[in-house]
C-alpha cells in the first residue's frame, strides 16, 4: 500500500470505479490529515456582530431559509460570501 504525503499526489478521477481502485492501493499519511483538520479549524474562527434589520426583512429571510432547510444566519453568511466574491471579481 502506498502512503500519500501530499494532496497533489491524488489524481482527478473519471469515475467512482477508478477512484475506488485508487484507494484500494493508496492511503493518506495521517500527518496530512492532521494538518487538514488543524488548518480547517483555524479558518472557522468567527466574530460576533450586531446587525440592525427591518423586522419584515428578517421575517422574509427566515421564511426563505426555512423553505431551503437552512439556518437563516448561515444563509445570510452564504449570501454575503457570494456577494463578496462577485464584488472582488469586478
N, C-alpha and C positions, 0 to 999 in steps of 0.2 A: 504494500500500500504506500502511495506517495503522499507525503505531508506537504501541504502548500503553505508557504510562509508569506506570500504576497497576494493581495487581491487581484493583481494584474495577471496572475497565473490561471485565473478562472476564465475559460473562454465563453463566448456567446453561443448559446445552443440553438440549433434549428428545431429541435423537438424535445418533448419530455422524455422520450425514449433515449435520445442522445445524452440528455442531462443525467438520467438515472444511471446509464452505463459509466459516465464520467465519475459520478460519486461512488460507484462500487469500487473503483480503483484509486480514488483520491480522498483525502480528508483535510480539513483545515487545522493548522497549528493552533493550539489552544491560546498561545500568546496573542495571535492575530485576533481571535475572538475577544479576549480580554481588552485589547486596545479598542476594538469597535464599541464595546459596552462602555468603557471609560470615556471615550470621545462623545458618544451619544448622550451620556448623562451630563457632560459639560455643556452641551448645546441646549439642554432642556431647561436651563435656568430661566425664570421669568420674573417680571416685575409687576407688582400690583399697581394699577392706576385707577383713578376715578374718572368716569366719563358721564357727563350730564346729557340726557337724551330725552326727547319728547316721548311721553308715555305711550302715545299712539304708535309712534315709530317702533318703539321697543316691543309692543304687542305684535306688530306685523312681523318683526324679525323673529320673535319667538314662535309665531304661527308657522312661518316658513321653515324654521329649524325643526319643529315638531313633525311637519309633513315629510321631512327628509331624514327623520330619526336621528337628529344631531342635537348636541347641546348647543344652545344659542350662543354662548360665549365662544365655543370652539368655531362655530360657523362665522362669527364676526372676525375672529383671528384669521380664518382662512380667507375671507373676503379681503381683509386688509393686506394680507400677504400677496394675494393675486394682484391687487391694485398696485402695490409697491413694485412688484416685478414689471408690470406694464409701464409704470412711470419711469423706471430705470432703463427700460429698453428704448424709450423715446429720446 
